[in-house]
Amino acid sequence: MDRDQKHDLPSRSGAEQTRNWINLVAGLTHSIGNEVRAIHDETSSMLDIIDKMPHPPEPLWEQTRFIQDINRVRLGFINFLEEFAECLKSGQGRRPIPQNLKEIPLDEFLPAIRDKVGRFECRNLDPDDPNHQVQLQLNKHLELPMVIQFDPPDQTTLRSGRIPVLEFVAYEFIKNALRNCSGKQALKIVVETRGEWVSILFINDLNIHEKLPPPGKPGLGCSQCRKIVPKVFHVGNSDFSDTFCEPCLRVQIDENLGRSWEPGHTSQGGKGLGLFVIRHFLETFYFGRTHCGVTQWKDHEVYFKITIPSDLAAAIGRHNARFDTRPTTPLTRPPR
Ligand SMILES: [Zn+2]
């Protein structure tokens, strides 16, 4: 991607207005963040008190833990938003190297996030709606084993990265993967390190059902190409309920994957912001890329992939060096 491409500079008042909005969003995020952090601290000390009781009441402990779990997921999102606002302020220009970069051991980090998804998502289910697709899928997959594979096997860390960003990203990806798994296989995560880049692939197998014609009938019609075929397929737990022949199913899955990055897209009742926000953030501020596609058609496996610099400080250094050597163009005032 060409990061040195020319951007249309907004007029002075436009830039000022943008800055005001960014400051407003940053301020709001900060004040909500303070409240979320206060809830976290309070529930932690309540749990400490309950633990010290001679006969701790189980329901009280459960309820407090529940509040803390829900709040912790909010905290991840708030951390991400704060990061977003900070990055918006620095825009496309020189970027300060953040002080809070940490080495992230992915072999511990990813299973911890997966645990968090499992604990929160299963408690977040609506008990009055036992037929809800999300509920059915999650109930089935919360215990799905997770397999992490590193390539090369000894490179299991990010040299320096931001934990809040990566937490939010991993949470959204794992949640999406669990919701869309058929559960036949494990939830797979493949971490590939190539030079200065680390790619994390979240792989799941789609929930594909086949439908056979009733006895005596030669086949069923594909709702896309209208051909009569021996059997048709549909993707359970998804937006489209039509049945397709195999080639049309493949096309539908590719199109559906492509749409999953669009703002407002949601497979099951979410707000459809997660993947859109992640793509925008990673590509604009984290020097990253996002991809998705079919990895293995035979097992109906699809992947969502993020590629980020293994060392964020170095990536910002490279960005700043390019920014500094950019040829300067004389300022011309637009005619009034
Ligand atoms: Zn077809």
py3Dmol code that shows the C-alpha trace and the ligand (Angstrom):
import py3Dmol

protein = """\
ATOM      1  CA  MET A   1       0.000   0.000   0.000  1.00  0.00           C
ATOM      2  CA  ASP A   2       1.296   3.431  -0.852  1.00  0.00           C
ATOM      3  CA  ARG A   3       1.320   5.409   2.339  1.00  0.00           C
ATOM      4  CA  ASP A   4       2.953   8.386   0.724  1.00  0.00           C
ATOM      5  CA  GLN A   5       0.103   9.115  -1.585  1.00  0.00           C
ATOM      6  CA  LYS A   6      -1.204  12.642  -1.559  1.00  0.00           C
ATOM      7  CA  HIS A   7      -4.181  13.275   0.620  1.00  0.00           C
ATOM      8  CA  ASP A   8      -6.576  16.086  -0.027  1.00  0.00           C
ATOM      9  CA  LEU A   9      -5.969  18.559   2.728  1.00  0.00           C
ATOM     10  CA  PRO A  10      -9.164  19.827   4.253  1.00  0.00           C
ATOM     11  CA  SER A  11      -9.555  23.585   4.413  1.00  0.00           C
ATOM     12  CA  ARG A  12      -8.397  25.257   7.619  1.00  0.00           C
ATOM     13  CA  SER A  13     -11.858  25.450   9.114  1.00  0.00           C
ATOM     14  CA  GLY A  14     -12.515  21.827   8.028  1.00  0.00           C
ATOM     15  CA  ALA A  15      -9.313  20.675   9.747  1.00  0.00           C
ATOM     16  CA  GLU A  16     -10.251  22.602  12.848  1.00  0.00           C
ATOM     17  CA  GLN A  17     -13.686  21.051  12.879  1.00  0.00           C
ATOM     18  CA  THR A  18     -12.199  17.558  12.495  1.00  0.00           C
ATOM     19  CA  ARG A  19      -9.827  18.244  15.380  1.00  0.00           C
ATOM     20  CA  ASN A  20     -12.736  19.388  17.528  1.00  0.00           C
ATOM     21  CA  TRP A  21     -14.652  16.201  16.810  1.00  0.00           C
ATOM     22  CA  ILE A  22     -11.629  14.048  17.578  1.00  0.00           C
ATOM     23  CA  ASN A  23     -11.124  15.857  20.872  1.00  0.00           C
ATOM     24  CA  LEU A  24     -14.789  15.430  21.713  1.00  0.00           C
ATOM     25  CA  VAL A  25     -14.715  11.680  20.992  1.00  0.00           C
ATOM     26  CA  ALA A  26     -11.438  11.305  22.903  1.00  0.00           C
ATOM     27  CA  GLY A  27     -12.921  13.186  25.872  1.00  0.00           C
ATOM     28  CA  LEU A  28     -16.092  11.084  25.905  1.00  0.00           C
ATOM     29  CA  THR A  29     -14.134   7.846  25.625  1.00  0.00           C
ATOM     30  CA  HIS A  30     -11.892   8.943  28.453  1.00  0.00           C
ATOM     31  CA  SER A  31     -14.774   9.709  30.808  1.00  0.00           C
ATOM     32  CA  ILE A  32     -16.571   6.432  30.023  1.00  0.00           C
ATOM     33  CA  GLY A  33     -13.210   4.698  30.475  1.00  0.00           C
ATOM     34  CA  ASN A  34     -12.868   6.143  33.971  1.00  0.00           C
ATOM     35  CA  GLU A  35     -16.242   4.696  34.945  1.00  0.00           C
ATOM     36  CA  VAL A  36     -15.480   1.296  33.427  1.00  0.00           C
ATOM     37  CA  ARG A  37     -12.134   1.215  35.290  1.00  0.00           C
ATOM     38  CA  ALA A  38     -13.889   2.167  38.532  1.00  0.00           C
ATOM     39  CA  ILE A  39     -16.335  -0.748  38.137  1.00  0.00           C
ATOM     40  CA  HIS A  40     -13.381  -3.055  37.514  1.00  0.00           C
ATOM     41  CA  ASP A  41     -11.585  -1.895  40.674  1.00  0.00           C
ATOM     42  CA  GLU A  42     -14.733  -2.064  42.811  1.00  0.00           C
ATOM     43  CA  THR A  43     -15.695  -5.567  41.689  1.00  0.00           C
ATOM     44  CA  SER A  44     -12.111  -6.732  42.254  1.00  0.00           C
ATOM     45  CA  SER A  45     -12.151  -5.518  45.855  1.00  0.00           C
ATOM     46  CA  MET A  46     -15.639  -7.002  46.367  1.00  0.00           C
ATOM     47  CA  LEU A  47     -14.348 -10.370  45.175  1.00  0.00           C
ATOM     48  CA  ASP A  48     -11.422 -10.020  47.591  1.00  0.00           C
ATOM     49  CA  ILE A  49     -13.838  -9.346  50.467  1.00  0.00           C
ATOM     50  CA  ILE A  50     -16.082 -12.279  49.506  1.00  0.00           C
ATOM     51  CA  ASP A  51     -13.056 -14.592  49.263  1.00  0.00           C
ATOM     52  CA  LYS A  52     -12.043 -13.687  52.837  1.00  0.00           C
ATOM     53  CA  MET A  53     -15.490 -14.538  54.272  1.00  0.00           C
ATOM     54  CA  PRO A  54     -15.598 -17.750  56.331  1.00  0.00           C
ATOM     55  CA  HIS A  55     -18.670 -18.955  54.389  1.00  0.00           C
ATOM     56  CA  PRO A  56     -18.666 -17.019  51.102  1.00  0.00           C
ATOM     57  CA  PRO A  57     -22.150 -16.909  49.563  1.00  0.00           C
ATOM     58  CA  GLU A  58     -21.824 -18.592  46.178  1.00  0.00           C
ATOM     59  CA  PRO A  59     -24.523 -16.538  44.327  1.00  0.00           C
ATOM     60  CA  LEU A  60     -22.943 -13.263  45.427  1.00  0.00           C
ATOM     61  CA  TRP A  61     -19.530 -14.377  44.174  1.00  0.00           C
ATOM     62  CA  GLU A  62     -21.067 -15.534  40.860  1.00  0.00           C
ATOM     63  CA  GLN A  63     -22.963 -12.270  40.328  1.00  0.00           C
ATOM     64  CA  THR A  64     -19.959 -10.102  41.119  1.00  0.00           C
ATOM     65  CA  ARG A  65     -17.784 -12.156  38.826  1.00  0.00           C
ATOM     66  CA  PHE A  66     -20.412 -11.813  36.090  1.00  0.00           C
ATOM     67  CA  ILE A  67     -20.370  -8.001  36.385  1.00  0.00           C
ATOM     68  CA  GLN A  68     -16.602  -8.058  36.244  1.00  0.00           C
ATOM     69  CA  ASP A  69     -16.532 -10.292  33.167  1.00  0.00           C
ATOM     70  CA  ILE A  70     -18.943  -8.088  31.235  1.00  0.00           C
ATOM     71  CA  ASN A  71     -17.077  -5.007  32.309  1.00  0.00           C
ATOM     72  CA  ARG A  72     -13.733  -6.460  31.279  1.00  0.00           C
ATOM     73  CA  VAL A  73     -14.944  -6.871  27.709  1.00  0.00           C
ATOM     74  CA  ARG A  74     -16.080  -3.207  27.743  1.00  0.00           C
ATOM     75  CA  LEU A  75     -12.665  -2.265  29.076  1.00  0.00           C
ATOM     76  CA  GLY A  76     -11.000  -3.918  26.079  1.00  0.00           C
ATOM     77  CA  PHE A  77     -13.212  -1.898  23.750  1.00  0.00           C
ATOM     78  CA  ILE A  78     -12.565   1.360  25.650  1.00  0.00           C
ATOM     79  CA  ASN A  79      -8.801   0.757  25.520  1.00  0.00           C
ATOM     80  CA  PHE A  80      -9.106   0.283  21.791  1.00  0.00           C
ATOM     81  CA  LEU A  81     -11.162   3.477  21.341  1.00  0.00           C
ATOM     82  CA  GLU A  82      -8.655   5.503  23.355  1.00  0.00           C
ATOM     83  CA  GLU A  83      -5.911   4.167  21.124  1.00  0.00           C
ATOM     84  CA  PHE A  84      -7.993   5.037  18.071  1.00  0.00           C
ATOM     85  CA  ALA A  85      -8.504   8.630  19.252  1.00  0.00           C
ATOM     86  CA  GLU A  86      -4.783   9.034  19.963  1.00  0.00           C
ATOM     87  CA  CYS A  87      -3.922   7.792  16.483  1.00  0.00           C
ATOM     88  CA  LEU A  88      -6.499  10.071  14.843  1.00  0.00           C
ATOM     89  CA  LYS A  89      -4.823  13.026  16.507  1.00  0.00           C
ATOM     90  CA  SER A  90      -1.456  12.130  14.983  1.00  0.00           C
ATOM     91  CA  GLY A  91      -3.115  11.602  11.572  1.00  0.00           C
ATOM     92  CA  GLN A  92      -0.886  10.845   8.611  1.00  0.00           C
ATOM     93  CA  GLY A  93       2.049  12.933   9.764  1.00  0.00           C
ATOM     94  CA  ARG A  94       4.998  12.089  11.973  1.00  0.00           C
ATOM     95  CA  ARG A  95       3.900   9.677  14.649  1.00  0.00           C
ATOM     96  CA  PRO A  96       5.291   9.601  18.196  1.00  0.00           C
ATOM     97  CA  ILE A  97       6.497   6.162  19.304  1.00  0.00           C
ATOM     98  CA  PRO A  98       4.230   5.121  22.174  1.00  0.00           C
ATOM     99  CA  GLN A  99       5.847   4.403  25.521  1.00  0.00           C
ATOM    100  CA  ASN A 100       3.610   1.473  26.430  1.00  0.00           C
ATOM    101  CA  LEU A 101       4.727  -1.032  23.809  1.00  0.00           C
ATOM    102  CA  LYS A 102       5.265  -4.507  25.199  1.00  0.00           C
ATOM    103  CA  GLU A 103       6.619  -7.825  24.068  1.00  0.00           C
ATOM    104  CA  ILE A 104       3.528 -10.008  23.678  1.00  0.00           C
ATOM    105  CA  PRO A 105       3.861 -13.783  24.163  1.00  0.00           C
ATOM    106  CA  LEU A 106       1.212 -14.981  21.701  1.00  0.00           C
ATOM    107  CA  ASP A 107       1.254 -18.560  23.013  1.00  0.00           C
ATOM    108  CA  GLU A 108      -0.209 -17.291  26.308  1.00  0.00           C
ATOM    109  CA  PHE A 109      -2.069 -14.278  25.025  1.00  0.00           C
ATOM    110  CA  LEU A 110      -4.317 -16.019  22.457  1.00  0.00           C
ATOM    111  CA  PRO A 111      -5.602 -18.810  24.772  1.00  0.00           C
ATOM    112  CA  ALA A 112      -6.344 -16.178  27.447  1.00  0.00           C
ATOM    113  CA  ILE A 113      -8.465 -14.167  24.999  1.00  0.00           C
ATOM    114  CA  ARG A 114     -10.251 -17.318  23.877  1.00  0.00           C
ATOM    115  CA  ASP A 115     -11.125 -18.048  27.524  1.00  0.00           C
ATOM    116  CA  LYS A 116     -12.449 -14.545  27.915  1.00  0.00           C
ATOM    117  CA  VAL A 117     -14.646 -14.908  24.802  1.00  0.00           C
ATOM    118  CA  GLY A 118     -16.007 -18.199  26.097  1.00  0.00           C
ATOM    119  CA  ARG A 119     -16.771 -16.936  29.595  1.00  0.00           C
ATOM    120  CA  PHE A 120     -18.358 -13.705  28.476  1.00  0.00           C
ATOM    121  CA  GLU A 121     -20.273 -14.900  25.428  1.00  0.00           C
ATOM    122  CA  CYS A 122     -21.916 -17.842  27.184  1.00  0.00           C
ATOM    123  CA  ARG A 123     -23.128 -15.626  30.036  1.00  0.00           C
ATOM    124  CA  ASN A 124     -24.341 -13.033  27.580  1.00  0.00           C
ATOM    125  CA  LEU A 125     -26.808 -15.477  26.022  1.00  0.00           C
ATOM    126  CA  ASP A 126     -30.503 -14.781  26.316  1.00  0.00           C
ATOM    127  CA  PRO A 127     -32.038 -17.561  28.449  1.00  0.00           C
ATOM    128  CA  ASP A 128     -35.553 -16.642  27.222  1.00  0.00           C
ATOM    129  CA  ASP A 129     -34.636 -17.362  23.659  1.00  0.00           C
ATOM    130  CA  PRO A 130     -33.315 -20.930  23.596  1.00  0.00           C
ATOM    131  CA  ASN A 131     -33.745 -21.171  19.818  1.00  0.00           C
ATOM    132  CA  HIS A 132     -31.648 -18.166  19.014  1.00  0.00           C
ATOM    133  CA  GLN A 133     -29.039 -19.165  16.446  1.00  0.00           C
ATOM    134  CA  VAL A 134     -26.181 -17.401  18.228  1.00  0.00           C
ATOM    135  CA  GLN A 135     -27.102 -19.169  21.431  1.00  0.00           C
ATOM    136  CA  LEU A 136     -27.262 -22.569  19.742  1.00  0.00           C
ATOM    137  CA  GLN A 137     -23.948 -22.070  17.965  1.00  0.00           C
ATOM    138  CA  LEU A 138     -22.100 -20.708  20.957  1.00  0.00           C
ATOM    139  CA  ASN A 139     -23.404 -23.376  23.308  1.00  0.00           C
ATOM    140  CA  LYS A 140     -22.056 -25.927  20.874  1.00  0.00           C
ATOM    141  CA  HIS A 141     -18.689 -24.303  20.373  1.00  0.00           C
ATOM    142  CA  LEU A 142     -17.663 -22.785  23.659  1.00  0.00           C
ATOM    143  CA  GLU A 143     -15.819 -25.974  24.496  1.00  0.00           C
ATOM    144  CA  LEU A 144     -14.312 -26.273  21.024  1.00  0.00           C
ATOM    145  CA  PRO A 145     -10.599 -26.980  21.411  1.00  0.00           C
ATOM    146  CA  MET A 146      -8.258 -24.316  20.145  1.00  0.00           C
ATOM    147  CA  VAL A 147      -5.131 -25.300  18.258  1.00  0.00           C
ATOM    148  CA  ILE A 148      -2.354 -22.752  17.836  1.00  0.00           C
ATOM    149  CA  GLN A 149       0.426 -23.397  15.406  1.00  0.00           C
ATOM    150  CA  PHE A 150       3.525 -21.238  15.052  1.00  0.00           C
ATOM    151  CA  ASP A 151       5.553 -20.958  11.869  1.00  0.00           C
ATOM    152  CA  PRO A 152       8.493 -20.887  12.505  1.00  0.00           C
ATOM    153  CA  PRO A 153       7.775 -22.794  15.740  1.00  0.00           C
ATOM    154  CA  ASP A 154      10.219 -20.872  17.935  1.00  0.00           C
ATOM    155  CA  GLN A 155       8.808 -17.431  17.104  1.00  0.00           C
ATOM    156  CA  THR A 156       5.877 -17.158  19.476  1.00  0.00           C
ATOM    157  CA  THR A 157       6.056 -13.499  20.441  1.00  0.00           C
ATOM    158  CA  LEU A 158       5.415 -10.082  18.973  1.00  0.00           C
ATOM    159  CA  ARG A 159       8.598  -8.116  19.601  1.00  0.00           C
ATOM    160  CA  SER A 160       6.729  -4.962  20.530  1.00  0.00           C
ATOM    161  CA  GLY A 161       3.056  -4.246  20.176  1.00  0.00           C
ATOM    162  CA  ARG A 162       0.119  -2.678  21.899  1.00  0.00           C
ATOM    163  CA  ILE A 163      -1.815  -5.031  24.114  1.00  0.00           C
ATOM    164  CA  PRO A 164      -5.136  -3.070  24.092  1.00  0.00           C
ATOM    165  CA  VAL A 165      -5.265  -3.075  20.297  1.00  0.00           C
ATOM    166  CA  LEU A 166      -4.356  -6.701  19.911  1.00  0.00           C
ATOM    167  CA  GLU A 167      -6.746  -7.771  22.673  1.00  0.00           C
ATOM    168  CA  PHE A 168      -9.691  -6.133  20.961  1.00  0.00           C
ATOM    169  CA  VAL A 169      -8.694  -7.490  17.547  1.00  0.00           C
ATOM    170  CA  ALA A 170      -8.177 -11.060  18.800  1.00  0.00           C
ATOM    171  CA  TYR A 171     -11.426 -10.936  20.770  1.00  0.00           C
ATOM    172  CA  GLU A 172     -13.484  -9.903  17.728  1.00  0.00           C
ATOM    173  CA  PHE A 173     -11.831 -12.468  15.452  1.00  0.00           C
ATOM    174  CA  ILE A 174     -12.203 -15.377  17.893  1.00  0.00           C
ATOM    175  CA  LYS A 175     -15.822 -14.426  18.625  1.00  0.00           C
ATOM    176  CA  ASN A 176     -16.626 -14.380  14.912  1.00  0.00           C
ATOM    177  CA  ALA A 177     -14.815 -17.663  14.350  1.00  0.00           C
ATOM    178  CA  LEU A 178     -16.680 -19.403  17.187  1.00  0.00           C
ATOM    179  CA  ARG A 179     -20.052 -18.121  16.032  1.00  0.00           C
ATOM    180  CA  ASN A 180     -19.516 -19.442  12.536  1.00  0.00           C
ATOM    181  CA  CYS A 181     -17.874 -22.781  13.253  1.00  0.00           C
ATOM    182  CA  SER A 182     -19.676 -26.001  12.509  1.00  0.00           C
ATOM    183  CA  GLY A 183     -17.857 -27.530  15.415  1.00  0.00           C
ATOM    184  CA  LYS A 184     -16.605 -30.525  13.466  1.00  0.00           C
ATOM    185  CA  GLN A 185     -13.046 -29.408  13.961  1.00  0.00           C
ATOM    186  CA  ALA A 186     -11.028 -27.322  16.321  1.00  0.00           C
ATOM    187  CA  LEU A 187     -10.791 -23.573  16.211  1.00  0.00           C
ATOM    188  CA  LYS A 188      -7.439 -23.118  14.524  1.00  0.00           C
ATOM    189  CA  ILE A 189      -5.065 -20.207  14.865  1.00  0.00           C
ATOM    190  CA  VAL A 190      -1.939 -20.098  12.743  1.00  0.00           C
ATOM    191  CA  VAL A 191       0.765 -17.537  13.503  1.00  0.00           C
ATOM    192  CA  GLU A 192       3.254 -16.958  10.695  1.00  0.00           C
ATOM    193  CA  THR A 193       6.362 -14.807  11.072  1.00  0.00           C
ATOM    194  CA  ARG A 194       7.988 -13.515   7.874  1.00  0.00           C
ATOM    195  CA  GLY A 195      10.801 -11.042   8.413  1.00  0.00           C
ATOM    196  CA  GLU A 196       9.361  -7.975  10.077  1.00  0.00           C
ATOM    197  CA  TRP A 197       5.766  -9.109   9.715  1.00  0.00           C
ATOM    198  CA  VAL A 198       3.547 -11.365  11.774  1.00  0.00           C
ATOM    199  CA  SER A 199       0.323 -12.791  10.359  1.00  0.00           C
ATOM    200  CA  ILE A 200      -2.345 -14.318  12.558  1.00  0.00           C
ATOM    201  CA  LEU A 201      -4.877 -16.514  10.776  1.00  0.00           C
ATOM    202  CA  PHE A 202      -8.110 -17.411  12.517  1.00  0.00           C
ATOM    203  CA  ILE A 203      -9.465 -20.486  10.748  1.00  0.00           C
ATOM    204  CA  ASN A 204     -12.852 -22.060  11.221  1.00  0.00           C
ATOM    205  CA  ASP A 205     -14.971 -24.569   9.365  1.00  0.00           C
ATOM    206  CA  LEU A 206     -18.318 -23.267   8.180  1.00  0.00           C
ATOM    207  CA  ASN A 207     -21.595 -24.686   9.266  1.00  0.00           C
ATOM    208  CA  ILE A 208     -22.615 -26.264   5.917  1.00  0.00           C
ATOM    209  CA  HIS A 209     -25.673 -28.499   5.692  1.00  0.00           C
ATOM    210  CA  GLU A 210     -26.672 -30.588   2.713  1.00  0.00           C
ATOM    211  CA  LYS A 211     -30.197 -31.225   1.567  1.00  0.00           C
ATOM    212  CA  LEU A 212     -31.179 -34.310  -0.424  1.00  0.00           C
ATOM    213  CA  PRO A 213     -34.222 -34.539  -2.719  1.00  0.00           C
ATOM    214  CA  PRO A 214     -37.302 -36.402  -1.456  1.00  0.00           C
ATOM    215  CA  PRO A 215     -37.534 -40.091  -2.562  1.00  0.00           C
ATOM    216  CA  GLY A 216     -38.398 -40.473  -6.239  1.00  0.00           C
ATOM    217  CA  LYS A 217     -37.195 -37.000  -7.191  1.00  0.00           C
ATOM    218  CA  PRO A 218     -34.065 -36.737  -9.380  1.00  0.00           C
ATOM    219  CA  GLY A 219     -32.660 -33.676  -7.651  1.00  0.00           C
ATOM    220  CA  LEU A 220     -33.189 -30.220  -6.261  1.00  0.00           C
ATOM    221  CA  GLY A 221     -32.887 -26.802  -7.863  1.00  0.00           C
ATOM    222  CA  CYS A 222     -30.092 -24.378  -7.023  1.00  0.00           C
ATOM    223  CA  SER A 223     -31.564 -21.014  -6.108  1.00  0.00           C
ATOM    224  CA  GLN A 224     -28.765 -19.206  -7.926  1.00  0.00           C
ATOM    225  CA  CYS A 225     -28.158 -20.908 -11.282  1.00  0.00           C
ATOM    226  CA  ARG A 226     -31.490 -22.858 -11.274  1.00  0.00           C
ATOM    227  CA  LYS A 227     -29.756 -26.122 -12.290  1.00  0.00           C
ATOM    228  CA  ILE A 228     -31.180 -29.375 -10.929  1.00  0.00           C
ATOM    229  CA  VAL A 229     -28.458 -31.118  -8.912  1.00  0.00           C
ATOM    230  CA  PRO A 230     -28.344 -34.357  -6.838  1.00  0.00           C
ATOM    231  CA  LYS A 231     -27.998 -32.354  -3.613  1.00  0.00           C
ATOM    232  CA  VAL A 232     -27.968 -28.728  -2.519  1.00  0.00           C
ATOM    233  CA  PHE A 233     -26.244 -26.960   0.361  1.00  0.00           C
ATOM    234  CA  HIS A 234     -26.917 -24.123   2.737  1.00  0.00           C
ATOM    235  CA  VAL A 235     -24.877 -22.346   5.361  1.00  0.00           C
ATOM    236  CA  GLY A 236     -26.442 -22.644   8.785  1.00  0.00           C
ATOM    237  CA  ASN A 237     -26.307 -19.697  11.160  1.00  0.00           C
ATOM    238  CA  SER A 238     -25.830 -17.105   8.440  1.00  0.00           C
ATOM    239  CA  ASP A 239     -27.608 -14.299   6.646  1.00  0.00           C
ATOM    240  CA  PHE A 240     -28.646 -16.286   3.603  1.00  0.00           C
ATOM    241  CA  SER A 241     -31.099 -19.141   3.842  1.00  0.00           C
ATOM    242  CA  ASP A 242     -31.139 -20.132   0.130  1.00  0.00           C
ATOM    243  CA  THR A 243     -29.825 -23.484  -1.028  1.00  0.00           C
ATOM    244  CA  PHE A 244     -27.103 -23.742  -3.661  1.00  0.00           C
ATOM    245  CA  CYS A 245     -25.269 -26.202  -5.871  1.00  0.00           C
ATOM    246  CA  GLU A 246     -21.609 -26.591  -4.898  1.00  0.00           C
ATOM    247  CA  PRO A 247     -20.086 -24.044  -7.350  1.00  0.00           C
ATOM    248  CA  CYS A 248     -22.707 -21.429  -6.434  1.00  0.00           C
ATOM    249  CA  LEU A 249     -22.163 -22.123  -2.723  1.00  0.00           C
ATOM    250  CA  ARG A 250     -18.480 -21.308  -3.131  1.00  0.00           C
ATOM    251  CA  VAL A 251     -19.323 -18.007  -4.852  1.00  0.00           C
ATOM    252  CA  GLN A 252     -21.831 -17.151  -2.123  1.00  0.00           C
ATOM    253  CA  ILE A 253     -19.303 -17.833   0.624  1.00  0.00           C
ATOM    254  CA  ASP A 254     -16.655 -15.686  -1.073  1.00  0.00           C
ATOM    255  CA  GLU A 255     -19.149 -12.839  -1.465  1.00  0.00           C
ATOM    256  CA  ASN A 256     -20.337 -13.179   2.102  1.00  0.00           C
ATOM    257  CA  LEU A 257     -16.756 -13.112   3.404  1.00  0.00           C
ATOM    258  CA  GLY A 258     -16.070  -9.964   1.401  1.00  0.00           C
ATOM    259  CA  ARG A 259     -19.151  -8.296   2.882  1.00  0.00           C
ATOM    260  CA  SER A 260     -18.149  -9.115   6.447  1.00  0.00           C
ATOM    261  CA  TRP A 261     -15.793  -6.088   6.480  1.00  0.00           C
ATOM    262  CA  GLU A 262     -18.527  -3.644   5.552  1.00  0.00           C
ATOM    263  CA  PRO A 263     -19.844  -1.300   8.218  1.00  0.00           C
ATOM    264  CA  GLY A 264     -23.167  -2.502   9.536  1.00  0.00           C
ATOM    265  CA  HIS A 265     -22.641  -6.058   8.328  1.00  0.00           C
ATOM    266  CA  THR A 266     -23.591  -8.586  10.941  1.00  0.00           C
ATOM    267  CA  SER A 267     -24.064 -12.302  10.756  1.00  0.00           C
ATOM    268  CA  GLN A 268     -26.004 -12.581  14.005  1.00  0.00           C
ATOM    269  CA  GLY A 269     -27.557  -9.665  15.738  1.00  0.00           C
ATOM    270  CA  GLY A 270     -24.368  -7.741  16.580  1.00  0.00           C
ATOM    271  CA  LYS A 271     -23.857  -4.125  15.695  1.00  0.00           C
ATOM    272  CA  GLY A 272     -21.655  -5.033  12.753  1.00  0.00           C
ATOM    273  CA  LEU A 273     -18.873  -2.692  13.733  1.00  0.00           C
ATOM    274  CA  GLY A 274     -16.144  -5.052  14.863  1.00  0.00           C
ATOM    275  CA  LEU A 275     -14.453  -6.123  11.665  1.00  0.00           C
ATOM    276  CA  PHE A 276     -14.994  -2.791   9.910  1.00  0.00           C
ATOM    277  CA  VAL A 277     -13.363  -0.879  12.753  1.00  0.00           C
ATOM    278  CA  ILE A 278     -10.494  -3.372  12.968  1.00  0.00           C
ATOM    279  CA  ARG A 279      -9.704  -3.167   9.250  1.00  0.00           C
ATOM    280  CA  HIS A 280      -9.775   0.617   9.249  1.00  0.00           C
ATOM    281  CA  PHE A 281      -7.649   0.925  12.379  1.00  0.00           C
ATOM    282  CA  LEU A 282      -5.043  -1.656  11.389  1.00  0.00           C
ATOM    283  CA  GLU A 283      -4.619  -0.365   7.854  1.00  0.00           C
ATOM    284  CA  THR A 284      -4.544   3.319   8.739  1.00  0.00           C
ATOM    285  CA  PHE A 285      -2.617   3.404  11.997  1.00  0.00           C
ATOM    286  CA  TYR A 286      -1.003   0.054  12.673  1.00  0.00           C
ATOM    287  CA  PHE A 287       0.645  -0.410   9.248  1.00  0.00           C
ATOM    288  CA  GLY A 288      -1.275  -3.682   8.955  1.00  0.00           C
ATOM    289  CA  ARG A 289      -3.378  -5.614   6.453  1.00  0.00           C
ATOM    290  CA  THR A 290      -6.505  -7.717   6.728  1.00  0.00           C
ATOM    291  CA  HIS A 291      -7.623 -10.547   4.441  1.00  0.00           C
ATOM    292  CA  CYS A 292     -10.155 -13.290   4.415  1.00  0.00           C
ATOM    293  CA  GLY A 293     -11.030 -16.187   2.157  1.00  0.00           C
ATOM    294  CA  VAL A 294     -11.482 -19.915   1.772  1.00  0.00           C
ATOM    295  CA  THR A 295      -8.407 -21.861   2.845  1.00  0.00           C
ATOM    296  CA  GLN A 296      -9.684 -25.366   2.211  1.00  0.00           C
ATOM    297  CA  TRP A 297     -12.784 -25.954   0.182  1.00  0.00           C
ATOM    298  CA  LYS A 298     -12.996 -29.688   0.974  1.00  0.00           C
ATOM    299  CA  ASP A 299     -13.529 -29.032   4.688  1.00  0.00           C
ATOM    300  CA  HIS A 300     -15.319 -25.697   4.094  1.00  0.00           C
ATOM    301  CA  GLU A 301     -12.593 -23.931   6.010  1.00  0.00           C
ATOM    302  CA  VAL A 302     -12.395 -20.153   5.880  1.00  0.00           C
ATOM    303  CA  TYR A 303      -9.820 -17.810   7.351  1.00  0.00           C
ATOM    304  CA  PHE A 304      -9.633 -14.261   8.622  1.00  0.00           C
ATOM    305  CA  LYS A 305      -6.110 -12.939   8.674  1.00  0.00           C
ATOM    306  CA  ILE A 306      -4.363  -9.914  10.112  1.00  0.00           C
ATOM    307  CA  THR A 307      -0.798  -8.996   9.251  1.00  0.00           C
ATOM    308  CA  ILE A 308       0.936  -6.518  11.530  1.00  0.00           C
ATOM    309  CA  PRO A 309       4.517  -5.409  12.123  1.00  0.00           C
ATOM    310  CA  SER A 310       6.281  -7.585  14.661  1.00  0.00           C
ATOM    311  CA  ASP A 311       7.874  -4.444  16.062  1.00  0.00           C
ATOM    312  CA  LEU A 312       5.544  -1.429  16.119  1.00  0.00           C
ATOM    313  CA  ALA A 313       8.269   0.987  17.208  1.00  0.00           C
ATOM    314  CA  ALA A 314      10.366   0.025  14.164  1.00  0.00           C
ATOM    315  CA  ALA A 315       7.337   0.355  11.871  1.00  0.00           C
ATOM    316  CA  ILE A 316       6.614   3.854  13.192  1.00  0.00           C
ATOM    317  CA  GLY A 317      10.309   4.673  12.686  1.00  0.00           C
ATOM    318  CA  ARG A 318      10.043   3.591   9.022  1.00  0.00           C
ATOM    319  CA  HIS A 319       6.842   5.600   8.610  1.00  0.00           C
ATOM    320  CA  ASN A 320       8.476   8.718  10.057  1.00  0.00           C
ATOM    321  CA  ALA A 321      11.574   8.284   7.862  1.00  0.00           C
ATOM    322  CA  ARG A 322       9.370   8.132   4.743  1.00  0.00           C
ATOM    323  CA  PHE A 323       7.417  11.122   5.975  1.00  0.00           C
ATOM    324  CA  ASP A 324      10.610  13.137   6.519  1.00  0.00           C
ATOM    325  CA  THR A 325      12.057  12.404   3.063  1.00  0.00           C
ATOM    326  CA  ARG A 326       8.815  13.168   1.251  1.00  0.00           C
ATOM    327  CA  PRO A 327       9.430  15.846  -1.431  1.00  0.00           C
ATOM    328  CA  THR A 328       7.931  19.117  -0.310  1.00  0.00           C
ATOM    329  CA  THR A 329       5.521  20.797  -2.675  1.00  0.00           C
ATOM    330  CA  PRO A 330       5.029  24.549  -2.591  1.00  0.00           C
ATOM    331  CA  LEU A 331       1.850  25.549  -0.839  1.00  0.00           C
ATOM    332  CA  THR A 332      -0.716  26.938  -3.190  1.00  0.00           C
ATOM    333  CA  ARG A 333      -3.833  28.596  -2.005  1.00  0.00           C
ATOM    334  CA  PRO A 334      -7.015  27.400  -3.647  1.00  0.00           C
ATOM    335  CA  PRO A 335      -8.688  30.215  -5.606  1.00  0.00           C
ATOM    336  CA  ARG A 336     -11.504  31.834  -3.722  1.00  0.00           C
TER     337      ARG A 336
END
"""
ligand_1 = """\
1
ZN
Zn -25.940 -23.201 -8.748
"""
view = py3Dmol.view(width=600, height=400)
view.addModel(protein, "pdb")
view.setStyle({"model": 0}, {"cartoon": {"style": "trace"}})
view.addModel(ligand_1, "xyz")
view.setStyle({"model": 1}, {"stick": {}})
view.zoomTo()
view.show()
